[in-house]
Amino acid sequence: MAITIVATQTGAQVAAISTQNVTLSQATGAGNNLVFMGGIQGQFNVCTPTGGGVGTTWVTLTSNYTQGPGSQIWLASNVPAGVTSFTALSGGGVDVAWIVMEVAGLSTTVDTTGGGSGASTTAMNLNAVTTANATDLLVGSVHIKDSGPAISSGPTNGWTQIGNPKTSITELITAYLVTTQTGSYSTSWVVGSSVTFYDGSTAAIQAAPPPASPTIGLPSSNVVPVLTIQQW
């Protein structure tokens, strides 16, 4: 089964309450995965997704707090059908920006992760990651601790922009790429004005393995067919 982006949803909330409801753009399909990328105003704050249907468990794929704003990527695998929302725990009283993707054809195996950070710059760079698996979903997220400058260019290197939710003091820039061969992958953006700090994260998630071929029963190798000829 090919990796398919089923739906995406972005959101941002000023001075969010500690329990922030994230509403999806459509109800989930059975067995699909949810990828969540979040950023919270202030240094070293964590945005933690929870819930999303019976049996749904969220796992941190990667996070980067080199400069302080923090960039996080989470995965919920094999979600049930009909999920329309889940909760993001933000700590309360701070601005939050998030993006969630529903993806079909994805495994739970992380091929590799990476990041990127900077200060006093207009260039938002996610460092190169080298994949060991041919077919991966690469997701990248940059969290800016600043006044939400507009994107001037990017993402580069064939990546597809997912969304750019922001408030006046926090901004999230995200993109994805589906690979068809192993290699080194990176992307970047340029924004319209210099930002104080940014932290970025990248996760490469392997495609789900193809379904097993049906087994056809064959006679045992030690069984010899016998042909009997009867004369009339």
C-alpha positions in Angstrom: 0.0 0.0 0.0 1.4 3.4 -1.0 1.9 6.2 1.5 -1.1 8.5 1.2 -1.8 11.8 2.9 -5.5 11.5 3.7 -6.1 14.8 5.4 -4.4 17.6 7.2 -5.5 20.2 9.8 -3.8 23.2 11.2 -4.6 25.4 14.2 -3.3 28.0 16.5 -4.6 29.4 19.8 -3.7 32.5 21.7 -3.2 31.9 25.4 -4.5 28.4 25.1 -6.0 26.6 28.1 -4.0 23.7 29.5 -6.3 21.2 27.7 -6.5 22.2 24.1 -9.0 20.4 21.8 -7.6 19.6 18.3 -10.5 19.0 15.8 -9.7 17.0 12.7 -10.8 18.1 9.2 -12.6 14.8 8.8 -13.2 11.5 10.7 -10.3 9.1 10.5 -10.3 5.9 8.5 -9.7 2.6 10.4 -6.0 1.7 10.7 -4.6 5.0 9.6 -1.9 6.9 11.5 -1.9 10.4 12.9 1.2 12.6 12.8 1.2 15.6 15.1 3.6 18.5 15.1 3.3 21.2 17.8 5.0 24.3 19.0 4.3 26.3 22.2 5.2 29.9 22.9 8.1 30.3 25.4 11.2 28.3 25.9 11.3 24.5 26.6 7.5 24.1 26.8 6.1 20.7 25.6 2.9 20.1 23.7 1.7 16.6 24.4 -1.1 15.0 22.4 -3.4 12.4 24.1 -6.6 10.6 23.3 -7.9 10.0 19.8 -10.1 6.9 20.2 -10.0 3.6 22.2 -6.5 2.1 22.2 -4.8 5.1 20.6 -1.3 5.7 22.0 0.9 8.6 21.1 4.7 8.2 20.8 7.3 10.9 20.6 9.3 10.5 17.4 11.7 13.3 17.9 12.0 16.7 19.6 14.6 19.5 19.5 15.1 22.2 22.1 18.5 23.5 21.1 17.5 27.2 21.1 14.4 26.9 23.3 11.2 27.3 21.3 11.1 23.6 20.8 9.9 21.4 17.9 8.1 18.1 18.4 6.8 15.3 16.2 4.4 12.6 17.6 2.8 9.5 16.0 -0.4 7.7 16.8 -0.6 4.4 14.9 -3.5 2.2 13.9 -6.2 4.7 15.1 -9.8 3.5 15.0 -12.4 4.7 12.5 -14.4 7.8 13.2 -12.0 9.8 15.4 -12.8 13.5 15.0 -10.7 15.1 17.7 -8.0 14.6 20.4 -6.4 16.7 23.1 -3.1 18.6 23.2 -1.8 19.3 26.7 0.0 22.7 26.6 0.5 23.7 30.2 -1.9 26.6 29.9 -1.7 30.3 29.4 0.6 30.2 26.3 0.2 30.4 22.6 0.0 27.1 20.7 0.4 26.2 17.0 -0.1 22.7 15.7 -0.5 20.6 12.6 -1.9 17.1 12.4 -1.8 14.7 9.4 -3.8 11.6 8.8 -1.7 9.1 6.8 -2.5 5.7 5.2 0.1 3.1 4.3 2.5 4.0 7.1 4.3 1.7 9.6 5.4 2.6 13.1 9.1 2.2 12.3 11.2 5.3 12.4 14.0 5.2 9.8 15.9 8.3 11.1 15.4 11.7 12.7 17.1 15.0 12.6 16.8 18.7 13.4 18.0 22.2 12.8 18.2 25.4 14.9 19.3 29.0 14.5 19.1 32.5 15.8 18.9 36.0 14.4 18.3 34.8 10.8 15.8 34.7 8.0 16.9 31.1 6.9 15.0 28.2 8.5 17.0 25.1 7.8 16.3 21.4 8.5 19.6 19.5 8.5 20.0 16.6 6.1 18.9 13.1 7.3 20.1 10.0 5.6 17.5 7.2 5.1 18.2 3.5 5.1 14.8 2.6 3.8 13.7 3.4 0.2 10.0 4.4 0.8 9.6 6.8 3.8 7.4 9.6 4.8 9.6 12.5 5.8 7.9 15.2 8.0 9.7 18.4 9.0 8.6 21.1 11.4 10.2 24.4 12.3 8.9 26.4 15.4 9.7 30.1 15.5 9.8 32.1 18.7 8.8 35.4 17.2 6.2 37.6 15.6 5.2 35.2 12.8 7.0 36.5 9.7 5.6 35.5 6.4 7.3 32.8 4.3 9.2 34.3 1.4 10.4 31.0 -0.2 10.5 27.3 0.4 10.2 24.5 1.2 13.2 23.5 -1.0 14.3 20.2 -2.6 10.8 19.0 -3.7 9.1 19.0 -0.2 5.4 19.9 0.0 4.2 22.6 2.4 1.6 21.3 4.9 0.7 24.5 6.7 1.8 27.6 8.5 -0.3 28.2 11.6 0.7 31.1 13.8 -0.2 33.7 16.3 1.5 37.1 16.8 4.2 35.5 18.9 4.6 31.9 17.8 4.7 30.2 14.4 5.0 26.7 13.0 6.3 25.9 9.5 5.9 22.3 8.2 6.4 20.2 5.1 6.6 16.6 4.0 8.2 14.4 1.3 7.5 10.8 0.3 10.8 9.1 -0.8 11.3 6.4 -3.4 14.9 5.6 -2.7 17.5 5.9 0.1 19.5 9.0 0.3 20.2 12.3 2.0 17.2 14.7 2.4 16.9 18.2 3.7 14.7 21.3 3.2 14.7 25.0 4.1 12.6 28.1 4.0 13.3 31.9 4.0 11.1 34.2 6.0 10.5 37.9 5.5 12.2 39.1 8.6 14.9 37.9 11.0 13.7 35.7 13.8 15.1 35.6 17.3 15.2 31.8 17.6 14.0 28.7 15.8 14.1 24.9 16.5 13.3 22.3 13.9 12.7 18.6 13.8 12.6 15.9 11.0 11.3 12.4 11.2 11.5 9.7 8.5 8.8 7.0 9.0 8.9 3.8 6.9 6.1 2.8 4.7 3.9 -0.2 5.8 5.1 -3.5 4.4 3.0 -4.9 1.5 0.4 -7.5 2.5 1.5 -11.1 2.5 0.8 -13.1 -0.6 -1.9 -15.8 -0.2 -0.5 -19.3 0.4 -1.6 -21.9 -2.1 -1.8 -25.4 -0.7 0.4 -27.9 -2.7 0.7 -31.6 -2.4 3.5 -32.9 -0.2 6.7 -33.5 -2.1 6.8 -37.2 -1.0 3.3 -37.9 -2.4 3.6 -39.6 -5.8 0.5 -39.6 -7.9 -0.5 -43.0 -9.2 -2.3 -43.6 -12.5 -4.4 -46.8 -12.6 -5.4 -48.1 -16.0 -8.2 -50.6 -16.0 -9.0 -52.7 -19.0 -12.6 -53.4 -19.9 
